[in-house]
Amino acid sequence: MGVVKRDVEVVRVYDDPGRQHNEYRVLVDRLWPRGQSKGAVDHDEWVKDATPSTELRQWYGHDPKRFSEFARRYRAELALPPGSGVVSQLRETSGTRRLILLTATRDIEHSGAIVLRDVIVGADGT
């Protein structure tokens, strides 16, 4: 079996340049983006089951000093159902289409969306 190239990008909802050819667009926040109507966010799916738990999200509080521990805990959550099933589906999709992970977070580099992207592409050792 050959290596599958995965094309996964994280895009901030508020900076979204719009849909491109052959994209599958997934909202990866547990909460709907503030100030955006349901029709304003161009997405194919909202994957709440692959977002950090409420407890983890509240503990993290988007504090960059906690990011390493947040990422470790979030990967552990993603390794279990229902998150593991969503990750499998997203991996499959990313092997055939460009996968766009949409998030409302300001600090993308310290976000759950980045952790999820790394898990999907296997950059975390999975």
N, CA, C and O atoms as a GROMACS GRO file, in nm:
protein
  504
    1MET      N    1   0.085  -0.118   0.000
    1MET     CA    2   0.000   0.000   0.000
    1MET      C    3   0.089   0.123   0.000
    1MET      O    4   0.182   0.132   0.081
    2GLY      N    5   0.063   0.218  -0.089
    2GLY     CA    6   0.143   0.339  -0.100
    2GLY      C    7   0.103   0.444   0.003
    2GLY      O    8   0.001   0.431   0.071
    3VAL      N    9   0.184   0.546   0.013
    3VAL     CA   10   0.158   0.656   0.104
    3VAL      C   11   0.052   0.746   0.042
    3VAL      O   12   0.060   0.781  -0.076
    4VAL      N   13  -0.046   0.783   0.120
    4VAL     CA   14  -0.153   0.872   0.074
    4VAL      C   15  -0.116   1.016   0.111
    4VAL      O   16  -0.090   1.046   0.228
    5LYS      N   17  -0.113   1.103   0.012
    5LYS     CA   18  -0.087   1.245   0.040
    5LYS      C   19  -0.216   1.308   0.089
    5LYS      O   20  -0.320   1.298   0.023
    6ARG      N   21  -0.210   1.370   0.201
    6ARG     CA   22  -0.327   1.434   0.259
    6ARG      C   23  -0.314   1.585   0.247
    6ARG      O   24  -0.215   1.643   0.291
    7ASP      N   25  -0.414   1.647   0.188
    7ASP     CA   26  -0.417   1.792   0.171
    7ASP      C   27  -0.517   1.848   0.271
    7ASP      O   28  -0.637   1.848   0.246
    8VAL      N   29  -0.465   1.896   0.384
    8VAL     CA   30  -0.550   1.947   0.491
    8VAL      C   31  -0.503   2.087   0.528
    8VAL      O   32  -0.384   2.108   0.554
    9GLU      N   33  -0.596   2.180   0.529
    9GLU     CA   34  -0.563   2.318   0.561
    9GLU      C   35  -0.658   2.370   0.668
    9GLU      O   36  -0.776   2.335   0.670
   10VAL      N   37  -0.606   2.454   0.757
   10VAL     CA   38  -0.687   2.519   0.859
   10VAL      C   39  -0.712   2.662   0.814
   10VAL      O   40  -0.618   2.735   0.780
   11VAL      N   41  -0.840   2.702   0.814
   11VAL     CA   42  -0.878   2.836   0.770
   11VAL      C   43  -0.967   2.900   0.876
   11VAL      O   44  -1.060   2.837   0.926
   12ARG      N   45  -0.938   3.023   0.910
   12ARG     CA   46  -1.021   3.096   1.004
   12ARG      C   47  -1.150   3.138   0.933
   12ARG      O   48  -1.144   3.196   0.825
   13VAL      N   49  -1.264   3.110   0.993
   13VAL     CA   50  -1.395   3.137   0.934
   13VAL      C   51  -1.404   3.283   0.888
   13VAL      O   52  -1.458   3.311   0.781
   14TYR      N   53  -1.354   3.374   0.969
   14TYR     CA   54  -1.366   3.517   0.940
   14TYR      C   55  -1.274   3.563   0.828
   14TYR      O   56  -1.292   3.673   0.775
   15ASP      N   57  -1.176   3.481   0.792
   15ASP     CA   58  -1.082   3.513   0.684
   15ASP      C   59  -1.097   3.420   0.565
   15ASP      O   60  -1.009   3.414   0.479
   16ASP      N   61  -1.206   3.347   0.559
   16ASP     CA   62  -1.227   3.244   0.457
   16ASP      C   63  -1.230   3.306   0.317
   16ASP      O   64  -1.313   3.391   0.288
   17PRO      N   65  -1.138   3.262   0.229
   17PRO     CA   66  -1.136   3.315   0.093
   17PRO      C   67  -1.246   3.257   0.004
   17PRO      O   68  -1.266   3.303  -0.109
   18GLY      N   69  -1.317   3.156   0.053
   18GLY     CA   70  -1.425   3.095  -0.025
   18GLY      C   71  -1.385   2.958  -0.078
   18GLY      O   72  -1.268   2.920  -0.080
   19ARG      N   73  -1.486   2.888  -0.120
   19ARG     CA   74  -1.470   2.750  -0.167
   19ARG      C   75  -1.390   2.744  -0.297
   19ARG      O   76  -1.407   2.827  -0.386
   20GLN      N   77  -1.302   2.645  -0.304
   20GLN     CA   78  -1.226   2.616  -0.423
   20GLN      C   79  -1.271   2.479  -0.476
   20GLN      O   80  -1.348   2.409  -0.411
   21HIS      N   81  -1.223   2.444  -0.593
   21HIS     CA   82  -1.258   2.317  -0.656
   21HIS      C   83  -1.213   2.199  -0.569
   21HIS      O   84  -1.104   2.201  -0.513
   22ASN      N   85  -1.298   2.098  -0.559
   22ASN     CA   86  -1.268   1.971  -0.494
   22ASN      C   87  -1.235   1.983  -0.345
   22ASN      O   88  -1.150   1.911  -0.294
   23GLU      N   89  -1.302   2.075  -0.277
   23GLU     CA   90  -1.283   2.091  -0.133
   23GLU      C   91  -1.396   2.025  -0.055
   23GLU      O   92  -1.510   2.020  -0.100
   24TYR      N   93  -1.360   1.975   0.062
   24TYR     CA   94  -1.458   1.933   0.160
   24TYR      C   95  -1.432   2.018   0.283
   24TYR      O   96  -1.323   2.014   0.339
   25ARG      N   97  -1.530   2.096   0.324
   25ARG     CA   98  -1.512   2.198   0.426
   25ARG      C   99  -1.584   2.158   0.554
   25ARG      O  100  -1.704   2.130   0.554
   26VAL      N  101  -1.508   2.154   0.665
   26VAL     CA  102  -1.559   2.102   0.791
   26VAL      C  103  -1.538   2.206   0.901
   26VAL      O  104  -1.426   2.252   0.923
   27LEU      N  105  -1.646   2.242   0.970
   27LEU     CA  106  -1.635   2.328   1.087
   27LEU      C  107  -1.589   2.243   1.204
   27LEU      O  108  -1.651   2.141   1.235
   28VAL      N  109  -1.480   2.284   1.270
   28VAL     CA  110  -1.418   2.201   1.374
   28VAL      C  111  -1.420   2.269   1.512
   28VAL      O  112  -1.334   2.241   1.595
   29ASP      N  113  -1.516   2.356   1.535
   29ASP     CA  114  -1.536   2.418   1.666
   29ASP      C  115  -1.661   2.360   1.730
   29ASP      O  116  -1.758   2.329   1.662
   30ARG      N  117  -1.658   2.345   1.862
   30ARG     CA  118  -1.776   2.294   1.933
   30ARG      C  119  -1.889   2.397   1.932
   30ARG      O  120  -2.006   2.361   1.926
   31LEU      N  121  -1.853   2.525   1.937
   31LEU     CA  122  -1.952   2.632   1.938
   31LEU      C  123  -1.958   2.697   1.800
   31LEU      O  124  -1.856   2.707   1.732
   32TRP      N  125  -2.077   2.741   1.761
   32TRP     CA  126  -2.092   2.808   1.632
   32TRP      C  127  -2.016   2.940   1.636
   32TRP      O  128  -2.018   3.008   1.739
   33PRO      N  129  -1.950   2.980   1.526
   33PRO     CA  130  -1.873   3.104   1.524
   33PRO      C  131  -1.959   3.227   1.555
   33PRO      O  132  -2.064   3.249   1.495
   34ARG      N  133  -1.912   3.304   1.649
   34ARG     CA  134  -1.984   3.423   1.695
   34ARG      C  135  -2.006   3.520   1.579
   34ARG      O  136  -1.914   3.549   1.502
   35GLY      N  137  -2.128   3.569   1.569
   35GLY     CA  138  -2.160   3.671   1.469
   35GLY      C  139  -2.183   3.617   1.328
   35GLY      O  140  -2.203   3.695   1.236
   36GLN      N  141  -2.180   3.486   1.312
   36GLN     CA  142  -2.199   3.426   1.179
   36GLN      C  143  -2.333   3.353   1.173
   36GLN      O  144  -2.365   3.273   1.261
   37SER      N  145  -2.410   3.381   1.070
   37SER     CA  146  -2.536   3.307   1.052
   37SER      C  147  -2.503   3.168   0.997
   37SER      O  148  -2.394   3.145   0.945
   38LYS      N  149  -2.597   3.078   1.010
   38LYS     CA  150  -2.576   2.941   0.960
   38LYS      C  151  -2.545   2.941   0.810
   38LYS      O  152  -2.466   2.859   0.764
   39GLY      N  153  -2.607   3.031   0.735
   39GLY     CA  154  -2.583   3.037   0.591
   39GLY      C  155  -2.455   3.107   0.551
   39GLY      O  156  -2.411   3.096   0.437
   40ALA      N  157  -2.394   3.179   0.646
   40ALA     CA  158  -2.274   3.256   0.613
   40ALA      C  159  -2.147   3.173   0.614
   40ALA      O  160  -2.047   3.212   0.554
   41VAL      N  161  -2.150   3.059   0.681
   41VAL     CA  162  -2.031   2.973   0.690
   41VAL      C  163  -2.047   2.862   0.587
   41VAL      O  164  -2.132   2.774   0.602
   42ASP      N  165  -1.964   2.865   0.483
   42ASP     CA  166  -1.971   2.766   0.375
   42ASP      C  167  -1.902   2.638   0.421
   42ASP      O  168  -1.780   2.626   0.415
   43HIS      N  169  -1.983   2.542   0.468
   43HIS     CA  170  -1.928   2.417   0.519
   43HIS      C  171  -2.013   2.300   0.472
   43HIS      O  172  -2.132   2.314   0.445
   44ASP      N  173  -1.950   2.184   0.464
   44ASP     CA  174  -2.020   2.061   0.427
   44ASP      C  175  -2.064   1.982   0.550
   44ASP      O  176  -2.160   1.905   0.545
   45GLU      N  177  -1.992   2.002   0.659
   45GLU     CA  178  -2.018   1.921   0.779
   45GLU      C  179  -1.969   1.999   0.901
   45GLU      O  180  -1.874   2.077   0.892
   46TRP      N  181  -2.034   1.977   1.014
   46TRP     CA  182  -1.992   2.033   1.143
   46TRP      C  183  -1.960   1.914   1.232
   46TRP      O  184  -2.051   1.841   1.271
   47VAL      N  185  -1.834   1.894   1.266
   47VAL     CA  186  -1.791   1.773   1.336
   47VAL      C  187  -1.769   1.798   1.486
   47VAL      O  188  -1.656   1.798   1.534
   48LYS      N  189  -1.877   1.821   1.558
   48LYS     CA  190  -1.868   1.845   1.702
   48LYS      C  191  -1.805   1.728   1.776
   48LYS      O  192  -1.741   1.746   1.879
   49ASP      N  193  -1.822   1.605   1.722
   49ASP     CA  194  -1.767   1.487   1.789
   49ASP      C  195  -1.615   1.478   1.781
   49ASP      O  196  -1.554   1.395   1.847
   50ALA      N  197  -1.554   1.564   1.700
   50ALA     CA  198  -1.408   1.563   1.689
   50ALA      C  199  -1.347   1.690   1.749
   50ALA      O  200  -1.232   1.724   1.722
   51THR      N  201  -1.426   1.760   1.831
   51THR     CA  202  -1.375   1.881   1.895
   51THR      C  203  -1.334   1.848   2.038
   51THR      O  204  -1.379   1.748   2.094
   52PRO      N  205  -1.249   1.933   2.098
   52PRO     CA  206  -1.212   1.908   2.238
   52PRO      C  207  -1.336   1.910   2.328
   52PRO      O  208  -1.431   1.985   2.304
   53SER      N  209  -1.334   1.827   2.430
   53SER     CA  210  -1.445   1.824   2.524
   53SER      C  211  -1.461   1.962   2.589
   53SER      O  212  -1.367   2.041   2.593
   54THR      N  213  -1.580   1.989   2.638
   54THR     CA  214  -1.605   2.117   2.705
   54THR      C  215  -1.508   2.136   2.821
   54THR      O  216  -1.454   2.245   2.840
   55GLU      N  217  -1.486   2.030   2.897
   55GLU     CA  218  -1.395   2.038   3.012
   55GLU      C  219  -1.254   2.075   2.968
   55GLU      O  220  -1.190   2.160   3.029
   56LEU      N  221  -1.204   2.010   2.863
   56LEU     CA  222  -1.069   2.038   2.814
   56LEU      C  223  -1.061   2.180   2.757
   56LEU      O  224  -0.964   2.252   2.783
   57ARG      N  225  -1.160   2.218   2.681
   57ARG     CA  226  -1.162   2.351   2.621
   57ARG      C  227  -1.162   2.459   2.730
   57ARG      O  228  -1.089   2.558   2.718
   58GLN      N  229  -1.241   2.441   2.833
   58GLN     CA  230  -1.246   2.539   2.941
   58GLN      C  231  -1.116   2.541   3.020
   58GLN      O  232  -1.071   2.648   3.061
   59TRP      N  233  -1.056   2.424   3.044
   59TRP     CA  234  -0.928   2.419   3.115
   59TRP      C  235  -0.821   2.493   3.035
   59TRP      O  236  -0.744   2.571   3.091
   60TYR      N  237  -0.817   2.470   2.905
   60TYR     CA  238  -0.715   2.530   2.819
   60TYR      C  239  -0.730   2.682   2.814
   60TYR      O  240  -0.632   2.753   2.832
   61GLY      N  241  -0.849   2.731   2.791
   61GLY     CA  242  -0.873   2.875   2.788
   61GLY      C  243  -0.788   2.950   2.687
   61GLY      O  244  -0.766   3.070   2.703
   62HIS      N  245  -0.741   2.884   2.584
   62HIS     CA  246  -0.655   2.942   2.479
   62HIS      C  247  -0.530   3.008   2.536
   62HIS      O  248  -0.483   3.109   2.484
   63ASP      N  249  -0.475   2.948   2.644
   63ASP     CA  250  -0.351   2.995   2.704
   63ASP      C  251  -0.235   2.923   2.636
   63ASP      O  252  -0.216   2.804   2.657
   64PRO      N  253  -0.155   2.995   2.553
   64PRO     CA  254  -0.046   2.929   2.480
   64PRO      C  255   0.052   2.851   2.570
   64PRO      O  256   0.115   2.756   2.524
   65LYS      N  257   0.064   2.891   2.696
   65LYS     CA  258   0.153   2.818   2.787
   65LYS      C  259   0.101   2.678   2.817
   65LYS      O  260   0.177   2.590   2.858
   66ARG      N  261  -0.029   2.657   2.796
   66ARG     CA  262  -0.089   2.526   2.822
   66ARG      C  263  -0.105   2.444   2.694
   66ARG      O  264  -0.158   2.333   2.698
   67PHE      N  265  -0.060   2.497   2.581
   67PHE     CA  266  -0.089   2.432   2.454
   67PHE      C  267  -0.034   2.290   2.445
   67PHE      O  268  -0.105   2.200   2.398
   68SER      N  269   0.089   2.266   2.486
   68SER     CA  270   0.147   2.131   2.476
   68SER      C  271   0.063   2.029   2.552
   68SER      O  272   0.036   1.921   2.500
   69GLU      N  273   0.023   2.063   2.673
   69GLU     CA  274  -0.059   1.971   2.752
   69GLU      C  275  -0.199   1.959   2.692
   69GLU      O  276  -0.256   1.850   2.690
   70PHE      N  277  -0.254   2.070   2.644
   70PHE     CA  278  -0.384   2.066   2.576
   70PHE      C  279  -0.378   1.971   2.457
   70PHE      O  280  -0.466   1.887   2.440
   71ALA      N  281  -0.274   1.985   2.374
   71ALA     CA  282  -0.260   1.902   2.255
   71ALA      C  283  -0.249   1.755   2.293
   71ALA      O  284  -0.309   1.669   2.228
   72ARG      N  285  -0.173   1.725   2.397
   72ARG     CA  286  -0.159   1.585   2.443
   72ARG      C  287  -0.295   1.529   2.486
   72ARG      O  288  -0.331   1.418   2.448
   73ARG      N  289  -0.368   1.605   2.565
   73ARG     CA  290  -0.499   1.559   2.613
   73ARG      C  291  -0.600   1.547   2.498
   73ARG      O  292  -0.680   1.454   2.494
   74TYR      N  293  -0.595   1.642   2.407
   74TYR     CA  294  -0.689   1.640   2.294
   74TYR      C  295  -0.661   1.520   2.204
   74TYR      O  296  -0.755   1.454   2.159
   75ARG      N  297  -0.533   1.489   2.178
   75ARG     CA  298  -0.499   1.369   2.099
   75ARG      C  299  -0.554   1.243   2.167
   75ARG      O  300  -0.604   1.152   2.100
   76ALA      N  301  -0.546   1.239   2.299
   76ALA     CA  302  -0.600   1.124   2.373
   76ALA      C  303  -0.751   1.115   2.353
   76ALA      O  304  -0.805   1.005   2.338
   77GLU      N  305  -0.820   1.228   2.354
   77GLU     CA  306  -0.965   1.226   2.329
   77GLU      C  307  -0.995   1.179   2.187
   77GLU      O  308  -1.090   1.103   2.166
   78LEU      N  309  -0.916   1.224   2.091
   78LEU     CA  310  -0.938   1.186   1.952
   78LEU      C  311  -0.909   1.038   1.925
   78LEU      O  312  -0.955   0.984   1.825
   79ALA      N  313  -0.835   0.974   2.013
   79ALA     CA  314  -0.803   0.833   1.995
   79ALA      C  315  -0.920   0.743   2.036
   79ALA      O  316  -0.919   0.623   2.009
   80LEU      N  317  -1.020   0.801   2.102
   80LEU     CA  318  -1.135   0.726   2.151
   80LEU      C  319  -1.261   0.764   2.074
   80LEU      O  320  -1.269   0.874   2.020
   81PRO      N  321  -1.360   0.672   2.068
   81PRO     CA  322  -1.487   0.709   2.007
   81PRO      C  323  -1.554   0.821   2.088
   81PRO      O  324  -1.537   0.827   2.210
   82PRO      N  325  -1.628   0.908   2.025
   82PRO     CA  326  -1.663   0.911   1.883
   82PRO      C  327  -1.558   0.982   1.797
   82PRO      O  328  -1.564   0.975   1.674
   83GLY      N  329  -1.462   1.052   1.861
   83GLY     CA  330  -1.362   1.128   1.785
   83GLY      C  331  -1.282   1.044   1.690
   83GLY      O  332  -1.251   1.088   1.579
   84SER      N  333  -1.247   0.922   1.730
   84SER     CA  334  -1.165   0.836   1.644
   84SER      C  335  -1.237   0.802   1.514
   84SER      O  336  -1.174   0.791   1.409
   85GLY      N  337  -1.367   0.785   1.521
   85GLY     CA  338  -1.445   0.757   1.400
   85GLY      C  339  -1.446   0.876   1.306
   85GLY      O  340  -1.435   0.859   1.184
   86VAL      N  341  -1.460   0.995   1.361
   86VAL     CA  342  -1.459   1.116   1.278
   86VAL      C  343  -1.322   1.134   1.216
   86VAL      O  344  -1.312   1.168   1.098
   87VAL      N  345  -1.216   1.112   1.293
   87VAL     CA  346  -1.080   1.124   1.239
   87VAL      C  347  -1.061   1.028   1.122
   87VAL      O  348  -1.004   1.065   1.020
   88SER      N  349  -1.107   0.906   1.136
   88SER     CA  350  -1.096   0.808   1.027
   88SER      C  351  -1.167   0.857   0.902
   88SER      O  352  -1.114   0.846   0.791
   89GLN      N  353  -1.288   0.910   0.919
   89GLN     CA  354  -1.363   0.962   0.804
   89GLN      C  355  -1.290   1.080   0.739
   89GLN      O  356  -1.284   1.090   0.617
   90LEU      N  357  -1.237   1.169   0.822
   90LEU     CA  358  -1.166   1.286   0.767
   90LEU      C  359  -1.037   1.244   0.698
   90LEU      O  360  -1.000   1.303   0.596
   91ARG      N  361  -0.968   1.144   0.751
   91ARG     CA  362  -0.848   1.093   0.684
   91ARG      C  363  -0.884   1.039   0.546
   91ARG      O  364  -0.815   1.065   0.447
   92GLU      N  365  -0.992   0.963   0.541
   92GLU     CA  366  -1.035   0.906   0.413
   92GLU      C  367  -1.069   1.018   0.313
   92GLU      O  368  -1.029   1.013   0.197
   93THR      N  369  -1.141   1.117   0.359
   93THR     CA  370  -1.177   1.230   0.273
   93THR      C  371  -1.053   1.305   0.226
   93THR      O  372  -1.045   1.343   0.109
   94SER      N  373  -0.957   1.324   0.315
   94SER     CA  374  -0.838   1.402   0.279
   94SER      C  375  -0.748   1.329   0.181
   94SER      O  376  -0.658   1.389   0.122
   95GLY      N  377  -0.771   1.200   0.162
   95GLY     CA  378  -0.694   1.125   0.064
   95GLY      C  379  -0.744   1.145  -0.078
   95GLY      O  380  -0.674   1.112  -0.174
   96THR      N  381  -0.866   1.198  -0.091
   96THR     CA  382  -0.924   1.214  -0.224
   96THR      C  383  -0.966   1.358  -0.256
   96THR      O  384  -0.983   1.393  -0.372
   97ARG      N  385  -0.981   1.439  -0.153
   97ARG     CA  386  -1.023   1.577  -0.172
   97ARG      C  387  -0.942   1.668  -0.080
   97ARG      O  388  -0.885   1.622   0.018
   98ARG      N  389  -0.938   1.793  -0.114
   98ARG     CA  390  -0.874   1.892  -0.026
   98ARG      C  391  -0.966   1.914   0.093
   98ARG      O  392  -1.083   1.947   0.075
   99LEU      N  393  -0.915   1.897   0.213
   99LEU     CA  394  -0.993   1.909   0.335
   99LEU      C  395  -0.963   2.043   0.400
   99LEU      O  396  -0.848   2.075   0.430
  100ILE      N  397  -1.067   2.121   0.422
  100ILE     CA  398  -1.055   2.251   0.487
  100ILE      C  399  -1.118   2.241   0.625
  100ILE      O  400  -1.236   2.211   0.638
  101LEU      N  401  -1.037   2.267   0.728
  101LEU     CA  402  -1.086   2.268   0.865
  101LEU      C  403  -1.113   2.414   0.902
  101LEU      O  404  -1.020   2.494   0.911
  102LEU      N  405  -1.239   2.447   0.921
  102LEU     CA  406  -1.280   2.584   0.951
  102LEU      C  407  -1.289   2.604   1.102
  102LEU      O  408  -1.345   2.521   1.173
  103THR      N  409  -1.233   2.715   1.150
  103THR     CA  410  -1.236   2.746   1.292
  103THR      C  411  -1.255   2.896   1.311
  103THR      O  412  -1.221   2.975   1.223
  104ALA      N  413  -1.309   2.933   1.426
  104ALA     CA  414  -1.327   3.075   1.458
  104ALA      C  415  -1.214   3.128   1.544
  104ALA      O  416  -1.205   3.249   1.567
  105THR      N  417  -1.128   3.042   1.592
  105THR     CA  418  -1.024   3.084   1.686
  105THR      C  419  -0.930   3.187   1.624
  105THR      O  420  -0.901   3.183   1.504
  106ARG      N  421  -0.883   3.279   1.706
  106ARG     CA  422  -0.791   3.384   1.659
  106ARG      C  423  -0.649   3.329   1.642
  106ARG      O  424  -0.582   3.359   1.544
  107ASP      N  425  -0.605   3.250   1.739
  107ASP     CA  426  -0.468   3.199   1.741
  107ASP      C  427  -0.467   3.057   1.683
  107ASP      O  428  -0.471   2.959   1.757
  108ILE      N  429  -0.462   3.049   1.552
  108ILE     CA  430  -0.471   2.919   1.485
  108ILE      C  431  -0.357   2.827   1.527
  108ILE      O  432  -0.378   2.707   1.545
  109GLU      N  433  -0.238   2.880   1.542
  109GLU     CA  434  -0.122   2.796   1.574
  109GLU      C  435  -0.131   2.729   1.711
  109GLU      O  436  -0.061   2.631   1.737
  110HIS      N  437  -0.215   2.780   1.798
  110HIS     CA  438  -0.234   2.721   1.931
  110HIS      C  439  -0.379   2.676   1.948
  110HIS      O  440  -0.439   2.695   2.054
  111SER      N  441  -0.433   2.616   1.844
  111SER     CA  442  -0.574   2.579   1.844
  111SER      C  443  -0.596   2.428   1.833
  111SER      O  444  -0.506   2.354   1.793
  112GLY      N  445  -0.715   2.388   1.868
  112GLY     CA  446  -0.754   2.249   1.848
  112GLY      C  447  -0.755   2.211   1.702
  112GLY      O  448  -0.729   2.095   1.668
  113ALA      N  449  -0.783   2.307   1.615
  113ALA     CA  450  -0.786   2.278   1.471
  113ALA      C  451  -0.649   2.232   1.421
  113ALA      O  452  -0.640   2.144   1.336
  114ILE      N  453  -0.543   2.291   1.474
  114ILE     CA  454  -0.407   2.251   1.435
  114ILE      C  455  -0.377   2.109   1.485
  114ILE      O  456  -0.318   2.028   1.414
  115VAL      N  457  -0.418   2.081   1.608
  115VAL     CA  458  -0.398   1.946   1.662
  115VAL      C  459  -0.473   1.844   1.577
  115VAL      O  460  -0.419   1.740   1.540
  116LEU      N  461  -0.599   1.875   1.546
  116LEU     CA  462  -0.679   1.785   1.463
  116LEU      C  463  -0.615   1.766   1.326
  116LEU      O  464  -0.608   1.653   1.277
  117ARG      N  465  -0.569   1.873   1.264
  117ARG     CA  466  -0.501   1.861   1.134
  117ARG      C  467  -0.381   1.767   1.145
  117ARG      O  468  -0.363   1.679   1.060
  118ASP      N  469  -0.300   1.785   1.248
  118ASP     CA  470  -0.182   1.700   1.265
  118ASP      C  471  -0.218   1.554   1.286
  118ASP      O  472  -0.148   1.465   1.238
  119VAL      N  473  -0.326   1.529   1.357
  119VAL     CA  474  -0.372   1.391   1.378
  119VAL      C  475  -0.418   1.332   1.244
  119VAL      O  476  -0.386   1.218   1.211
  120ILE      N  477  -0.493   1.410   1.167
  120ILE     CA  478  -0.544   1.361   1.038
  120ILE      C  479  -0.429   1.327   0.944
  120ILE      O  480  -0.432   1.223   0.878
  121VAL      N  481  -0.328   1.413   0.936
  121VAL     CA  482  -0.218   1.389   0.841
  121VAL      C  483  -0.112   1.296   0.898
  121VAL      O  484  -0.019   1.256   0.828
  122GLY      N  485  -0.126   1.261   1.027
  122GLY     CA  486  -0.031   1.169   1.088
  122GLY      C  487   0.095   1.235   1.137
  122GLY      O  488   0.194   1.167   1.164
  123ALA      N  489   0.094   1.367   1.151
  123ALA     CA  490   0.212   1.440   1.197
  123ALA      C  491   0.236   1.425   1.346
  123ALA      O  492   0.338   1.471   1.398
  124ASP      N  493   0.142   1.361   1.415
  124ASP     CA  494   0.157   1.343   1.560
  124ASP      C  495   0.206   1.203   1.596
  124ASP      O  496   0.211   1.166   1.713
  125GLY      N  497   0.244   1.126   1.494
  125GLY     CA  498   0.294   0.993   1.519
  125GLY      C  499   0.190   0.884   1.510
  125GLY      O  500   0.220   0.768   1.535
  126THR      N  501   0.063   0.921   1.476
  126THR     CA  502  -0.040   0.818   1.464
  126THR      C  503  -0.045   0.764   1.323
  126THR      O  504  -0.126   0.676   1.294
   0.00000   0.00000   0.00000
